[in-house]
Amino acid sequence: MRAKTSNNDVNNNTSMVNQKNVGSLIVASIFMCVAVITLYDTTHYSDIDSKIFPRACAIVLLLFSIVTMIWELIKPSNIDGFGAGHWWRRIVLVATMLIACIAMPHITFIPAGGIAFVGGLIAAMHNHWSQRTLLLYWGSGVVIIVAFYSIFKYVLYVPLP
């Protein structure tokens, strides 16, 4: 026996866009625009070495944005993309990254990296802070920041503030 379906049921099941994936489509579109602008901007760089990294990042961003957009149009998700997390964690992470970027020319790379790392730690730490985890995370943060500084400054010869 076959159940009767109305046109509304069929349209709801085959809809390519629903309220839950509109945000993903918008963000993918914005990232595609950023990638195209970055690719265009790199055409004006005079030094060939300074073009490689931004172009590679822009191409990867463009490809993943296109894949995301196609995926969301072909198989839209019914799961909300933001999940059940805390908004303050997201705000802290983005705010500390922006603060670190703005402060970097004034306070140099290592302190700005420390600000970004501490903000990321605060945003990501869900469990109780013990003395051991505090020392482990802060110690690993110092090692990571100094390693990045050393690689950029002495291996890749990137001029850092």
C-alpha positions in Angstrom: 0.0 0.0 0.0 1.4 3.4 -1.0 1.0 6.4 1.2 -0.3 9.6 -0.4 2.1 12.6 -0.4 1.1 16.1 -1.0 3.1 18.5 -3.2 4.2 20.4 0.0 5.8 17.3 1.5 7.7 16.7 -1.7 8.9 20.3 -2.0 10.0 20.3 1.7 12.1 17.2 1.3 13.8 18.3 -2.0 14.4 21.9 -1.0 18.0 22.8 -1.6 18.2 25.6 0.9 16.8 25.6 4.4 17.1 28.0 7.3 19.9 26.0 8.9 22.3 26.1 5.9 21.7 29.7 4.7 24.5 30.8 7.0 26.9 28.3 5.6 26.0 29.4 2.1 26.5 33.1 3.0 29.8 32.5 4.7 31.1 30.3 1.8 30.1 33.2 -0.6 32.0 35.7 1.5 35.0 33.5 1.6 34.9 33.0 -2.1 34.8 36.8 -2.6 37.8 37.2 -0.1 39.7 34.6 -2.1 39.1 36.3 -5.4 40.0 39.7 -4.0 43.2 38.2 -2.6 44.1 36.6 -5.9 43.5 39.9 -7.7 45.6 41.8 -5.1 48.6 39.5 -5.5 48.8 40.4 -9.2 50.2 43.8 -8.1 53.0 42.3 -6.0 56.4 43.0 -7.5 58.3 40.3 -5.7 57.5 36.8 -6.9 58.3 35.3 -3.5 55.7 37.4 -1.7 53.0 36.1 -4.0 53.3 32.4 -3.2 51.8 32.2 0.3 48.8 34.5 -0.2 48.0 32.9 -3.5 48.2 29.4 -2.1 45.9 30.3 0.8 43.5 32.1 -1.5 43.3 29.1 -3.9 42.7 26.7 -1.0 40.1 29.0 0.5 38.4 29.3 -2.8 38.3 25.6 -3.4 37.0 24.7 0.0 34.4 27.4 -0.3 33.2 26.1 -3.6 33.1 22.5 -2.2 31.2 23.7 0.8 28.7 25.6 -1.3 28.1 22.6 -3.6 27.8 20.2 -0.7 25.3 22.5 1.1 23.2 22.8 -2.1 23.3 19.1 -2.9 22.9 17.7 0.6 21.7 20.4 3.0 22.2 19.7 6.6 19.3 19.9 9.1 21.8 20.4 12.0 22.4 23.9 13.2 26.0 24.8 12.3 26.7 26.7 15.6 26.0 23.7 17.9 25.2 24.1 21.5 28.3 25.9 22.6 28.7 29.1 24.5 28.7 32.3 22.6 31.1 34.0 24.9 33.8 31.5 23.9 33.4 32.4 20.3 33.5 36.1 21.0 36.6 35.8 23.2 38.5 33.8 20.5 37.7 36.3 17.7 38.3 39.3 19.9 41.7 38.1 21.1 42.7 37.3 17.5 41.8 40.8 16.4 43.5 42.4 19.4 46.6 40.4 18.7 46.6 41.5 15.0 46.1 45.1 15.9 48.7 45.1 18.6 51.4 43.2 16.8 53.0 46.2 15.0 53.2 48.0 18.4 54.2 45.3 20.8 56.0 42.8 18.4 55.3 39.2 17.5 55.9 37.3 20.7 53.7 39.3 23.0 50.9 39.5 20.4 51.2 35.7 19.9 50.9 35.4 23.7 47.7 37.4 23.7 46.3 35.2 20.9 47.4 32.0 22.7 45.9 33.0 26.0 42.6 34.0 24.4 42.4 30.8 22.6 43.2 28.8 25.8 40.5 30.6 27.7 38.0 30.0 24.9 38.9 26.3 24.5 39.3 25.3 28.2 36.1 23.5 29.2 37.5 21.6 32.2 38.7 22.9 35.6 42.2 24.4 35.5 44.6 22.4 37.6 48.1 23.5 38.4 49.5 20.8 36.1 47.3 21.8 33.1 48.1 25.4 33.7 51.9 24.8 33.6 51.6 22.3 30.7 49.5 24.6 28.5 51.4 27.8 29.2 54.7 26.1 28.8 53.7 24.6 25.5 52.3 28.0 24.4 55.7 29.6 25.0 57.4 26.8 23.0 55.0 27.1 20.1 55.2 30.9 20.0 59.0 31.0 20.1 59.1 28.2 17.5 56.9 30.1 15.1 58.9 33.3 15.7 62.2 31.4 15.0 60.8 29.7 11.9 59.4 32.9 10.4 62.4 35.1 11.4 65.4 32.8 10.8 64.2 30.1 8.3 61.7 31.9 6.1 63.3 35.4 6.6 59.9 37.0 7.2 60.4 40.6 8.5 58.5 40.5 11.9 57.7 43.5 14.0 
